[in-house]
Amino acid sequence: MMKPTVVAILTVAQLYLSATSAFALTLKDCLTRAAVANSQLKASSHDEQVATEAVGIATSGYLPRVDLQAGYTAQQAPQAVKFTAEPIPTQQADYAFANLSIYQTLYDFGRTRARREQAIMASEAAQQAYRGEEQDVFLQVVRAYYGILAGQKYLVTADDEVKQMTHHRKVAQDMYEQGVVTRNDLLQAQVKLANSKQKRLSAANSLENSWLYLNFLTGQETGFRSELEEPEQRTETADLHMMMEIALRKRPEIAALKKTILADEAAIREYRSNYYPELYAKLAMDYLENNRVQEQTILSATVGFKINLFDGLATTSRKRQAVKIRSREEERLRNLEASVRLELETALNDLKVAEERILVSETAIRQSEENLRINNDRYVEKVGTATDVIDAQTLLTQTRNDYFSSIFDYQVAAARVKRAVGEL
């Protein structure tokens, strides 16, 4: 349970927010908007669509190919043969022609099947890669969202420090005019007030930049502002072994690499099939305008096979290249699984430490407030010094900011845990 002082500060922050917007924006709202409007994800979605169209291209190998060619030829003189002294033309000088052919692969030893399977695996890998990139964007949104919440509280703390330093300067001014303290105390109070105002300006600027970044991630106008709803602080986590098993099943990047390896295996089978012939059937209709012959249109049907006998060892090199690419992706997969484990362990450690920091900071705030009260009283009673008051106020500001920073780090670490297991 939060201490009364912390609750008071948060209440002031909420009042500050309510003045800028009439409705609350939740983290879920921001993630939904990012999924739809983020410019980076919009660009990446085309990669997924391109990979999907490649499946249609590969599947076309199962369907017949239909070609039509037509034209008109004008010659200087028709072709002729010599049977007598006078040549006999065998064609017209100018003629039209047309060709319609239907080509169908009958059997290619699995080449088309391997090519289609490769395209399907590549398409599924692209889908998983998009999900991984989407979760990276979501993590950026979480950082920006909680960065705004923390920034708002930093601003409230800065405002409180300015108020306290303004009061201290007034006290120092009155005591100086009464001849109780030297002008050094007054100058010190004035300098500290100026410093507090600068920190307040820096906090306001940082908050403004956080809003600009969140609006960029969610596709909002740069001037958009809203009240943000602060989610619950607690996050439940399982043991590392169980969470790692979840990550291996759900992490999009791991799934994408596994699909890529399957696509590489299909590519190997495709290149291996190039050593074998292709059986095909062909239907054709050829028309050649020629009034010197009886048949101007010829229909034909062909069943045959074709095979490459030598291509400069290009097929062998392509197959070896595909094998090396598969080995490379397998190494990347092992490295990614190790990286995910490291990412998960780091996030869990940061989550645990941030939780402990929250508890420590709550106590420190109460102690810092009491320390400031005592030093203010001592200064008024001419027992303490102005330096003691300023140091006490600086310490209070720092402990409050440490508390808000620990909350920010806790929420971001919780999001990083979810990202590590692929559930953000």
DATA-V815188 format. One record per run of one state. SS is the DSSP state (2 for helix, 1 for strand, 0 for the rest). FROM is the first residue (numbers start at 0). TO is the last residue. If there is no record, write none. Layout:
[[SS	FROM	TO] [SS	FROM	TO]]
//
This chain:
[[0	0	2] [2	3	17] [0	18	22] [1	23	24] [0	25	25] [2	26	36] [0	37	37] [2	38	61] [0	62	63] [1	64	73] [0	74	78] [1	79	81] [0	82	85] [1	86	88] [0	89	92] [1	93	106] [0	107	109] [2	110	176] [0	177	181] [2	182	217] [0	218	225] [1	226	227] [0	228	238] [2	239	249] [0	250	250] [2	251	272] [0	273	276] [1	277	287] [0	288	295] [1	296	305] [0	306	312] [2	313	379] [0	380	384] [2	385	419] [0	420	423]]
//
